[in-house]
Amino acid sequence: MKKDPRHSADLYFFDALMSAGSLSAVALRLGVTPSAASKRLIQLEKRLGMTLVNRSTRRMSPTAEGLVYLEHARSILAQIESLDREMFRFKSEPEGLIRLNATLGFGRSYIQPLVSRFVKKYPSITIQLFLTAFPPALSDDAFDLSIQFGKPPHQKLKTRLLAQNRRLLVASAAYLKRAGRPVLPHDLLKHNCIVIKQDELPYSEWILSNGQSTEKVPVSGNLVTNDGYVGVQWALDGHGIVMRAEWDVARYMRSGRLVQVLADYNTPNADIYAVYREQPHTTARMNLLLDYLSRSFDNLNPGSNITVSSGW
């Protein structure tokens, strides 16, 4: 049988007719004339090729065929009503799965506690949090959302800035007392610099700018690591100068264990972005999580919630 959008409307009409008991009563309920209601019934019976209503009494009653049609109509209408309620509940209380990725240290220190608080507030949403050394490619459909440092070049991905993230040059007071404090970028050539190797490339060229000029300094030192946490620990131990994100070192600067050097110079930012693909079936819960993360980062100070940090 050919599908027709009027068929579902026929279900509502016949249920209303049997509940009202007469054409005049159903016409009043539906806001139409009795003749229009009568014409609607005739068209329905003609389409089905059978009589649905006994017309011999003052109150209409269903024929045997009409009774079958009425039972199925009410069953279908009940399912539609249940579906509407479910969709309304889904809209008002989003649920479902979000596959979330973050880098190791930042994921442990910041994303994990935020996810913990988020699911307490929205227990119908399931979050799978996977931490990796490097951001994954979202093109393989392994994750719905990734927290990354720096805006990715892929134009097809959606991004949302969660927080500003400056990179700072820091060292321990003990190291600076022993080796002296650099005044200009090229002074770094005389210092032991702790080099962080990530993305298969060593960060052995530090870029510093004071708004008037930019210098690229080929730094070197006797300590190299691919783990940001290790680099910070070596700086705390007095081995040299390290370039790390403010979120990674701020608490040590507040306590005095690390001191910023070359504070008049800026280094390239590593702003924190949420990166995702547009997916209609995850929009409600994804937007809820994105808004929550954005508000949370607005209320956080860099370094205020660090427990463990590495690899970012």
N, C-alpha and C positions, 0 to 999 in steps of 0.2 A: 504494500500500500504506500502510495506517495505521501511523504511527510508534508504537513501543512501546519503553519503556526496557529491556525484557527482551531486545530484539534484540541490543544490544551485549554483554550478558552471554552470549548464545548464541555469539557469536564467540569469547569467551574459553573457553567450555566446549568447543566443537568443536576449537579449537586444542590445548587440554589433552588432550582425548581422543585425538587423532591422535598427539600426542607421547608419551602414556603407552602407547598400543597396545591397551588393554583397559579394560572398564568397571570392573573391580575395581581396576586400577592408578589410573585417573583418580579413582575414588571415594576412594581412600586419599590422593591428592594434594589433593583438594578438601575432604577431611574430611566426606564424606557416605557413606551406605550404598551398596552396589552397586545395590540396587533403585532408590534415588533417582536415581542416575546413569543407569540404564536408562530410567527414566520421563522424565528430562530429554531424552534422545536421541529417544525416541518423540515427545514433544511438539514438538521442533524439526523432525523430519521431517514431522509432521502439518501444522505451520504452513506449511512450504515446499511440501508436496504432492509430495515425492519422497524416494527412499531415498538416504541420504548415505553409509552404511557397509555394506561387505560383511561378513556375519556367518557365512560358511561356514568361516572359518579361526580358529585359536586367537588369532591377532593380528588385530585389526580393521584393515581397510584402506579407504580412501575409494573410493566409486564414481566414475564419471566426473563426475557432478554434484557429489559430495562433494569431489572434487579442485578443481573450480572454486570451490566455496564456501570451501574451505580456503585457496586462494591469495588470494582476495579478503579473507578474514578476517585472514590474517596481514599483508597489505598495510595494511589499515585499522588493525590493532593497532599496527603499526610507526609509522604516522602519529600515532596517539594517544600513543604513548610519546615520539615526537619532540616533539610539542606539549607534553607534560608537562615534558620537559627544558628546552624553550625558555621555558616559563612560570616554571620554577624559576630559570633563569638570569636572566630578566627581574626576578624578585623579588629575587634576591641581588645583581644588578648592574643597577640601573635604567637604562633607556635611553629615547631619544625626544627630543622637542622641547619647550623651554620658551621662550615669547616674553616677554621681560623688558623692562620700561620703567623709566626713572629720569629725573630732571631733569638738565639739562645739566651743571652744575658738579659736583654730588654724584655723578652717574653717572661722569664722567671721573675724579674724584679717588678715589672709594671703590669703587663697584660694578664698574667695569672691572677693576681689579687683583684683586678678589675673584673675579670670574667667571673670569679667567685662571687663577688657582690652582685653582678648583673643577673646571674641565674637564680640567686635568692629572691631577687625582685621579680623576675620573669621565669618561673620554674617550668613553664610549658615550652620554652625554647631550649633545645639541646645544642651545646657547643662542643665541638671536637677541636682541641687546641694542640697543634703540632709545632714544635720548635725545631728550627733547622739552622745550620751554620750560616747559610746564605739564602736570600729570598728566592723562592721558586718561580718558575714561569707559570703564570696563571692560565696560559693557553692550553695546558694539558688537563684542565678541569679537575685537578686534585684538590683545589681549595676555592672557597667562595670569596674569602677576604684575606689580605696579607697586610701586615704592618711593616712598612719599609722605611729606610732612611734615604731621603732624596727622591725627587719625583721621577718616575720611570719614563723613558722616552717613548714607550709604546702608546700610540695615539688612540688605540681602540679600548684602552683601559680607563676606567673612571678613577679619579683620585680625590681625596679630601684631606686637606691639611689639618693635622691634629695638634701639632705643637711646633714652635720654633725650636731649633736645636743648634746652638753654636758649638764649634770646635774651639777648644782653648789649648794653649801651651802651658803646661804646669810642670813643676819639679818640687822636690822637698827642700825645706829651708836648709837642711844639712848639706845637700848637694850644692846649692847656690852659694853657701858660705865657703865651700871648698873650691868650687870651680868659677865662682863669680857669676854675676847676673848679666845676661845678654841685653844690650841696649838697642842694637839695630839687627835686622834680620840676618845679615851676613855674619854676625857674631856667632850664629848657630854652628858655623863651620868649625869652630874651636870647641864645641861642646859634644859630650856623649849624648846622642839622641836615641831614644828607644823607638825602634821602627816596628810598626804594626803592618803585617803582611796579610792582606785580605783580597778576595776576588782574584787570586792568582797573581796579583801585582803588588810589589812592596811599596809602601807609602814612603819612599825615600826622597821625594821631592815635595817639600812643604811650600805652599803658596801663601804669602802674607801681603796684605794691602793696608795702607793707611788712608785711603781715599784719594791720595794724590799720585801714588805710584804702587806698582805691584812687583814683588820679587819672588822668584822661584829659587828656593835654596835646596841644593842637593845634600841633605843631611845624612849622617852616618853614625854608627855606634857599635858597641860590641854585644848588643842584645837585640834580637829580632824575634818576634812571635806573631802567630796568627790569631791570638786571643787577646781581646781588649782588656779583660780582667787581669790577665798576667802582666800586660804592659803597665797598668796602673799600679799593681803591686810592686813592680820593679822600681817605679818612680817613688813610691812610698818608702822603699828600702834605700833610696838615695843614689840610685845608679845613673840617673840622668833626666833629661827633659822628654816628655811624651806629649803627643797631640791626641787629645781625647774629647769626646762630646761633653758638653756641660752637664748633661743628665748623669754622666758617669763619674764626674769628679767633684761636683758642687759640694757634696757633704764633707769631703776631705778638705776642701778650701775653707768651708765654714769653721771646721775644727782647727785649722792651721797646719794640718799635716801636709798639705800641698799648697804651693804658692803660684799664682799666675805670673807668667813672664811675657814680655812684649805685649802688654795689655792694650797698647795704642794701635795694635795691628789686628786686623781681622783675617780669619782663615775661612775657606769655603764652608758654608753651612751644610749640615746633614739633617734638614728638617724632617719631621716624622709625618709620614703620609699613610692613610688607609688606601689601599689599592684593590680594586675589584672590577668584575665585569658586570654589566647591566643584565640582571636576571629577573624577569617579572615575577617568577614564583617565589623569590626570596626577598622581594622589595620591602614588605612591611617589617619583617623581623630584622633585616639588614639595616634599614634606616633607624630602627630602634637602637640597635647596637652601636651604629655610627654616632648617633646623637649622644648616647651614653658615654662613649669613649671621648668624644669632643668636649663634653661638659666636664668630664673627670680630669682631662689634661689641663683644662682652663683653671681648675682648682688646685693643681699640683705645682709645687716648686721643683725645679730641676734638682735631682738627687735626693728628694725628701723621702722617697719610698724604696730606695735601693736595698736589696738584700744580697743578691749575687749578680755580678755583671760580667759578661764576656761576649766577645765576638760581634760587636756592633759598632 
